[in-house]
Amino acid sequence: MATIGPMWIDSHCHLDAPEFDVDRAEVVARSRANGVSAIINLPGHIDHFAQAKASRNAFGLITGFGIHPMWVAGPGGESKREDIATLRKWVEREKPELIGEIGLDFFIPNFNQSEQEWFYVEQLKIARDFDLPVSLHVRRSQDVLLKHLRKIKVRGGFAHAFNGSAQQAAEFVKLGFCLGFGGTATFPQAQQIRRLLRDVPIESIVVETDAPDIPPSFLGTMGSRARNSPEHLPRIGALLAEVRGMDVEAFARATTTNVNRVLFRG
């Protein structure tokens, strides 16, 4: 696949979510009109793969397939171990650009850690076997994610909505990962994330919306349930560039280059 030009890329989005059922095509059109050249769409459950495939075919989205940790165990968990075989078949047949969203979530109480780790490890093996990068869900789980990444070598990827320490960030970077920044970093009170955004090497930063989630400051207060959208990425990116102290166009070019390098070795 050819690399993507110097515009914004949403490195983490969920356009298969039901929040976009009424206007998915319009959202994609508005995003592109606003300067979003590409959207990485990441379903998190095998029941969502068909919609993601349809969106990929209809809109030319970059697409991953994966089983999200919040679908694995704990409240609302529905995934079964045999779903890993189904995922592998989807990857073999559809040839996605990455595996994701996968990872670990230790934020929610009583969320079965051992089952999460089993799914995570099995999905890392799929990424390794098909030589694909991964998009990681990282919530209070940085060190355990890193432990398995050191054992199962994958082709880097994206650490979505990264909020760990500077030391943990450096370890992900060493393993070929870019760190994703989005709506949370637009809030002045998100001081730790803003500090990371300023200090992480620009070669290791990508921008994201996580739409329909993590709305930025201009859509409401932190934790607002307003629908986020990839069409907001240029405005989010401009705010992130300001925090970083960079020219907006230079920031857009750099983050686009980073996505291309991870996905296409560009």
C-alpha positions in Angstrom: 0.0 0.0 0.0 1.2 3.5 -0.8 2.0 5.8 2.1 -0.3 8.6 3.0 0.3 12.3 2.3 1.0 15.1 4.8 -2.4 15.5 6.4 -3.9 14.3 9.7 -4.3 10.6 10.4 -6.7 9.4 13.2 -4.6 6.6 14.6 -7.4 5.2 16.8 -11.1 5.3 16.0 -14.2 3.1 16.3 -16.4 3.9 13.3 -18.1 0.5 13.7 -19.7 1.7 16.9 -23.5 2.1 16.9 -23.1 5.8 17.7 -22.2 6.2 14.0 -24.9 4.1 12.5 -27.1 7.1 11.5 -24.4 9.1 9.7 -21.2 7.0 9.2 -20.8 8.1 5.6 -21.3 11.8 6.4 -18.8 11.6 9.3 -16.1 10.2 6.9 -16.9 12.8 4.3 -16.7 15.7 6.8 -13.5 14.2 8.2 -11.8 14.2 4.8 -13.1 17.7 4.0 -11.5 18.9 7.3 -8.1 17.4 6.4 -8.2 13.9 7.8 -6.5 11.9 5.1 -6.9 8.5 6.8 -8.8 6.8 9.7 -7.7 3.7 11.5 -10.8 1.8 12.5 -10.5 -0.8 15.3 -13.3 -3.1 16.3 -13.0 -4.9 19.6 -15.3 -7.9 19.3 -15.7 -10.6 16.7 -19.4 -9.5 16.2 -18.1 -6.1 15.1 -15.8 -7.4 12.4 -18.4 -7.5 9.7 -19.3 -3.8 10.1 -15.7 -2.9 10.2 -15.1 -4.8 7.0 -18.1 -3.1 5.4 -16.7 0.3 6.4 -13.3 -0.6 5.1 -14.8 -1.5 1.7 -17.1 1.5 1.6 -14.8 4.2 2.8 -11.2 2.9 2.4 -10.5 2.9 6.1 -7.3 1.4 7.5 -8.6 -1.5 9.5 -7.5 -3.7 12.4 -9.2 -6.7 13.9 -8.8 -7.6 17.6 -10.6 -8.6 20.8 -10.7 -5.7 23.3 -9.9 -6.6 27.0 -13.3 -5.1 28.1 -15.0 -7.8 26.0 -12.9 -10.5 27.6 -13.7 -10.8 31.3 -15.5 -8.9 34.0 -18.7 -6.8 33.6 -20.2 -7.3 30.2 -17.4 -9.7 29.1 -18.6 -12.0 26.3 -15.6 -13.3 24.4 -14.7 -17.0 24.4 -11.4 -18.6 23.9 -12.5 -20.1 20.7 -12.9 -16.5 19.3 -9.1 -16.4 18.9 -9.3 -19.0 16.1 -12.1 -16.9 14.5 -9.8 -13.8 14.7 -7.0 -15.7 13.1 -9.2 -16.7 10.2 -10.4 -13.1 9.7 -6.8 -11.9 9.7 -5.8 -14.6 7.2 -8.7 -13.8 4.9 -9.1 -10.0 5.1 -5.4 -9.1 5.5 -5.9 -6.1 7.9 -3.2 -3.5 8.3 -2.8 -4.2 12.1 -4.2 -6.2 15.0 -6.3 -4.2 17.5 -7.6 -3.0 19.7 -6.0 -5.5 22.1 -4.4 -5.1 25.5 -5.0 -5.1 29.2 -7.3 -3.0 31.5 -6.6 -3.2 35.2 -8.6 -0.1 36.0 -12.0 -1.8 36.4 -12.3 -3.8 39.7 -12.8 -7.6 39.5 -11.7 -7.7 35.9 -10.2 -11.1 35.4 -6.5 -10.4 34.8 -5.4 -13.9 34.0 -8.1 -14.2 31.2 -7.2 -10.8 29.9 -3.5 -11.8 29.7 -4.4 -15.1 27.9 -6.3 -13.2 25.2 -3.5 -10.6 24.9 -0.8 -13.1 24.5 -2.7 -15.1 21.9 -3.3 -12.0 19.9 0.3 -11.0 20.1 1.1 -14.4 18.6 -1.3 -13.6 15.7 0.4 -10.3 15.1 3.8 -11.9 15.2 2.7 -14.7 12.8 1.3 -12.3 10.3 4.1 -9.6 10.8 1.5 -6.9 11.8 1.8 -4.0 14.2 -0.7 -3.8 17.1 -2.9 -1.2 18.6 -2.8 -1.5 22.4 -5.3 -0.7 25.1 -3.2 0.6 28.0 -5.0 1.3 31.3 -3.0 0.8 34.5 -1.3 -2.2 32.8 1.8 -0.8 31.3 4.4 -3.1 33.0 2.4 -6.3 32.2 1.9 -5.3 28.6 5.7 -4.7 28.3 6.5 -8.0 29.9 4.7 -9.9 27.2 5.9 -7.6 24.4 9.5 -8.5 25.4 8.7 -12.2 25.1 6.6 -12.1 21.9 8.3 -9.9 19.4 5.9 -7.9 17.2 6.4 -5.2 14.7 5.7 -2.3 17.0 2.5 -0.4 16.9 0.5 2.2 18.8 0.0 2.5 22.6 -3.4 4.1 22.6 -4.3 6.9 25.0 -1.0 6.5 26.8 -0.9 7.7 30.4 2.0 5.9 32.0 5.2 7.3 33.4 8.1 8.7 31.3 10.1 5.6 32.1 7.3 3.3 30.8 6.9 5.5 27.7 10.6 5.1 26.9 10.3 1.3 27.2 7.4 1.2 24.7 9.4 3.5 22.3 12.3 1.0 22.5 10.0 -1.7 21.3 8.9 0.2 18.3 5.7 1.8 19.6 4.3 5.3 19.1 2.3 6.8 21.8 -1.2 8.0 21.1 -2.5 11.4 22.3 -6.0 12.8 21.9 -8.8 14.5 23.6 -7.6 14.1 27.2 -4.4 16.1 26.5 -6.6 19.1 25.4 -7.6 19.6 29.0 -5.2 21.8 31.1 -5.7 19.6 34.2 -4.3 16.6 32.4 -0.8 17.6 33.5 0.9 14.3 33.4 -0.3 13.5 29.9 0.6 17.0 28.7 4.1 16.5 30.2 4.5 13.3 28.2 3.3 15.0 25.1 6.0 17.7 25.5 8.8 15.3 26.4 8.3 12.2 24.3 10.4 12.4 21.1 8.3 13.7 18.2 9.2 10.6 16.2 7.1 8.5 18.7 3.9 10.6 18.8 0.7 9.9 16.9 -2.7 11.6 17.3 -6.1 10.0 17.8 -9.7 10.6 18.7 -10.9 7.2 20.1 -14.2 8.3 18.6 -16.9 8.1 19.7 -15.1 8.2 23.1 -12.6 10.6 24.8 -14.1 13.9 23.6 -11.8 16.9 23.7 -12.2 20.1 25.8 -14.1 22.0 23.2 -17.0 19.4 23.4 -17.5 19.6 27.1 -15.9 18.9 30.5 -13.5 16.0 31.0 -15.5 12.8 31.1 -18.3 14.2 29.0 -20.4 11.7 27.1 -20.5 13.9 24.0 -19.8 12.0 20.8 -16.3 12.4 19.6 -15.6 12.1 15.9 -12.6 11.9 13.5 -13.8 15.1 12.0 -12.6 16.9 15.1 -9.0 15.6 14.8 -7.5 18.7 13.1 -8.8 20.9 15.9 -7.5 18.4 18.5 -4.2 18.2 16.7 -3.9 22.0 16.7 -4.4 22.0 20.5 -1.8 19.2 20.9 0.7 21.1 18.8 0.2 24.1 21.0 0.9 22.0 24.1 4.0 20.6 22.4 5.1 24.1 21.3 5.2 23.1 17.6 3.9 24.6 14.4 0.6 22.9 13.6 1.6 21.9 10.0 5.0 20.5 11.2 3.2 18.5 14.0 0.7 17.1 11.4 3.5 16.1 9.1 5.5 14.4 11.8 2.6 12.4 13.2 1.5 11.3 9.7 5.1 10.2 9.0 5.0 8.2 12.3 1.8 6.3 11.3 3.2 5.5 7.9 6.4 4.2 9.4 4.6 1.9 11.8 2.0 0.6 9.3 3.8 0.5 6.1 7.5 0.8 7.1 7.3 4.1 5.2 
